[in-house]
């Protein structure tokens, strides 16, 4: 038989924050779906010698009630880099949208998410939360498939993914509250901090506490995550 795929974003018309849409289904459960497109994927079904570049077309389906009703039509189109680039640039900085957790990348220290079946997103560690303790174990902060509310920052450097924020901050404007990582502690001067968006900031020794303390730098160490504005 033919096997098709349903992306998480094509299950419900409305999704609740922090929900995991796929958790409502069981293996073997019968559902009604509609074909909305297709995708070419590589397969290991044949020997590499006889079929070195063998690919198959997999139908992409939707379970959304709004698309199952009426005369909804969709061309059978395969993803192309041109279409993806247009989709990425259709989003505006500051725009909010739902995304679906894929996994935390421990090497790049970022959360990888899906916007839809074609478009992927990336959230850097310092924009995953405003809770210092929460990002100490980022791989445990969210579940795979969990729905999150994201704010668009813009295309990444490769122009193939969307960079997004989970804190609502999409630029370092005055008054923005963000997390930073202590990069350097300078006695009698203050802190040098690594900030989101690849920026570096400085916190004066006079801006570390609300009231006077005899040793204001004592509690800070390199690589500590702090909240700042």
DRENNUKOL-192953 format. One record per residue (C-alpha): residue in one letter; x, y, z. Coordinates in steps of 0.05 Angstrom, whole numbers, plus 32768, in hexadecimal, padded with zeros to 4 digits. Layout:
# DRENNUKOL-192953
R residu east north   up
R      a    X     Y    Z
...
//
This chain:
# DRENNUKOL-192953
R residu east north   up
R      x 8000  8000 8000
R      x 8011  8049 7FFB
R      x 802C  806C 8038
R      x 801F  80B6 8043
R      x 8034  80E9 8077
R      x 800F  811C 80A1
R      x 8038  8155 80BE
R      x 8026  816B 8105
R      x 8010  81AF 80EA
R      x 7FDB  818C 80BE
R      x 7FB5  8168 80F5
R      x 7F88  819E 8114
R      x 7F6F  81E2 80FD
R      x 7F7B  81FF 8142
R      x 7FB2  81E8 8171
R      x 7FBA  81F5 81BB
R      x 7FFC  820F 81D6
R      x 8028  81D9 81F6
R      x 7FFB  81A1 81DA
R      x 8018  8167 81B2
R      x 7FE7  815C 8178
R      x 8001  8116 8166
R      x 7FF3  80FD 81AD
R      x 7FA9  80F8 819D
R      x 7FB5  80BE 816B
R      x 7FC6  8075 8173
R      x 7FE8  8044 8144
R      x 7FB4  8021 8119
R      x 7F80  8057 8122
R      x 7F58  8067 80E3
R      x 7F54  80B0 80CD
R      x 7F39  80D6 8092
R      x 7F6D  80FD 806B
R      x 7F75  8126 802B
R      x 7FB1  8128 7FFD
R      x 7FCE  816F 7FFA
R      x 8012  8163 7FDA
R      x 804D  8136 7FD4
R      x 8096  8130 7FE5
R      x 80D0  8109 7FC7
R      x 80FA  80E1 7FF9
R      x 8133  80B0 7FF3
R      x 8126  8067 8002
R      x 8151  802C 8015
R      x 811F  7FFB 7FF9
R      x 814E  7FE9 7FBF
R      x 8199  7FD9 7FBB
R      x 81C6  8017 7FB4
R      x 81E9  7FF5 7F7A
R      x 81AA  7FEC 7F50
R      x 8186  802B 7F67
R      x 81BB  805D 7F7F
R      x 818E  8099 7F80
R      x 8149  807A 7F87
R      x 8113  80A7 7FA3
R      x 80C8  809E 7FAD
R      x 808F  80D0 7FB0
R      x 806A  80D0 7FF3
R      x 8025  80F0 7FF6
R      x 801D  8128 8029
R      x 7FDA  8127 804C
R      x 7FB0  8153 807A
R      x 7F7F  8143 80B0
R      x 7F67  818A 80BA
R      x 7F1A  818D 80BA
R      x 7F1B  81CE 8092
R      x 7F42  81AC 805A
R      x 7F19  816C 805B
R      x 7ED9  8192 804D
R      x 7EC3  81B2 800C
R      x 7EEB  81B3 7FCC
R      x 7F30  81C1 7FE8
R      x 7F64  81B6 7FB1
R      x 7FAF  81B5 7FB2
R      x 7FE1  81AA 7F7A
R      x 8011  8170 7F82
R      x 8050  8199 7F89
R      x 8093  8184 7FA5
R      x 80BB  81B1 7FD2
R      x 80EE  81DD 7FAF
R      x 8123  820B 7FCB
R      x 8103  8246 7FA6
R      x 80BF  823A 7FC5
R      x 80DE  8231 8009
R      x 8104  8273 8004
R      x 80C4  8297 7FF1
R      x 80A0  8278 802C
R      x 80D7  828D 805D
R      x 80D7  82D5 8045
R      x 808B  82D9 804A
R      x 8092  82DD 8096
R      x 809F  8320 80B7
R      x 80CA  832E 80F4
R      x 809E  8330 8132
R      x 8068  8305 8114
R      x 804D  82CE 8142
R      x 803F  8287 812C
R      x 8039  8241 8148
R      x 8073  8210 8141
R      x 807D  81C7 8152
R      x 80BA  81AE 8179
R      x 80E7  817E 8154
R      x 8125  8177 8180
R      x 815A  819D 81A6
R      x 819C  819E 8180
R      x 81D2  8194 81B5
R      x 820A  81A5 8184
R      x 81EE  81E6 816A
R      x 81CB  81F6 81AC
R      x 8189  8207 818D
R      x 8142  81EC 818B
R      x 812D  81D1 8147
R      x 80E3  81D9 8136
R      x 80B3  81D0 80FC
R      x 8088  8209 80E4
R      x 8065  81DC 80B2
R      x 8076  819F 8088
R      x 80AA  81C5 805E
R      x 80C3  81FE 8089
R      x 80F1  81F3 80C4
R      x 8103  8223 80FB
R      x 813B  822D 812D
R      x 813B  824C 8173
R      x 817D  825D 8193
R      x 8187  8249 81DC
R      x 8181  8290 81F8
R      x 813D  829A 81D6
R      x 811E  8258 81ED
R      x 8107  8274 8231
R      x 810E  82AE 8261
R      x 8119  827C 829A
R      x 8163  8274 82AB
R      x 8156  8230 82CA
R      x 812D  8218 828F
R      x 8166  821E 825D
R      x 8197  81F9 828A
R      x 8179  81B8 826E
R      x 815B  81CF 822B
R      x 8152  8189 8210
R      x 811E  817D 8247
R      x 80FB  81BF 8240
R      x 80CB  81AA 8208
R      x 80AD  816A 81EC
R      x 80B3  8153 81A4
R      x 8075  816A 817D
R      x 8061  819D 81B3
R      x 803E  81DB 8199
R      x 8062  821C 81AA
R      x 8054  8265 819C
R      x 808E  8284 8176
R      x 80A2  82CA 815F
R      x 80C4  82D1 811B
R      x 810A  82EF 8119
R      x 811A  82E2 80D0
R      x 813D  82B2 80A0
R      x 817C  828F 80B8
R      x 81C0  8299 8097
R      x 81B4  8260 8066
R      x 816F  827C 8052
R      x 8152  8236 805C
R      x 8135  823C 80A2
R      x 8110  826F 80CB
R      x 8130  828A 810B
R      x 80FC  8293 8141
R      x 80F5  82A5 818A
R      x 80CC  8286 81C2
R      x 80D2  82C2 81F0
R      x 80AF  82F5 81C4
R      x 80F1  831B 81BA
R      x 8106  8320 8171
R      x 8139  8359 8176
R      x 8165  8379 81AC
R      x 813D  83B8 81B4
R      x 8141  83E4 81F4
R      x 811A  83C4 822C
R      x 811C  837D 820F
R      x 8124  8348 8245
R      x 8151  830E 822F
R      x 817F  82D8 8249
R      x 81CA  82E1 8244
R      x 8207  82B6 8253
R      x 8240  82D3 827C
R      x 827C  82D6 824F
R      x 82AC  82FC 827C
R      x 82AD  8317 82C3
R      x 82D7  8356 82CA
R      x 82E6  836A 8313
R      x 82CC  83AF 8327
R      x 82AE  83B8 82E1
R      x 8277  8386 82D3
R      x 8264  834E 82A3
R      x 826C  8340 8259
R      x 822F  8318 8241
R      x 8220  82EF 8204
R      x 81DB  8303 81EC
R      x 81A9  82E8 81B9
R      x 81B1  82F8 816E
R      x 81FD  82F0 8174
R      x 8204  8330 819C
R      x 8230  8341 81D7
R      x 821D  8370 8210
R      x 823B  838E 824F
R      x 821B  8392 8294
R      x 823A  83C7 82C1
R      x 824A  83B5 8309
R      x 8216  83EA 831C
R      x 81DE  83C5 82F6
R      x 81E5  8380 8316
R      x 81B9  838B 8353
R      x 8181  83B9 836A
R      x 81A5  83CA 83AA
R      x 81EE  83CF 83C1
R      x 8214  838E 83CE
R      x 825C  838B 83E4
R      x 8270  8356 83B0
R      x 8240  835E 8375
R      x 8267  8331 8346
R      x 826F  82F7 8377
R      x 8232  82D0 835E
R      x 8245  82D4 8315
R      x 8271  82A4 82EF
R      x 8283  8298 82A7
R      x 824D  8270 8281
R      x 8217  8280 82B3
R      x 81D4  8290 8292
R      x 81B4  82D1 82AC
R      x 8177  82FA 829C
R      x 8183  8341 8285
R      x 8167  837C 825F
//
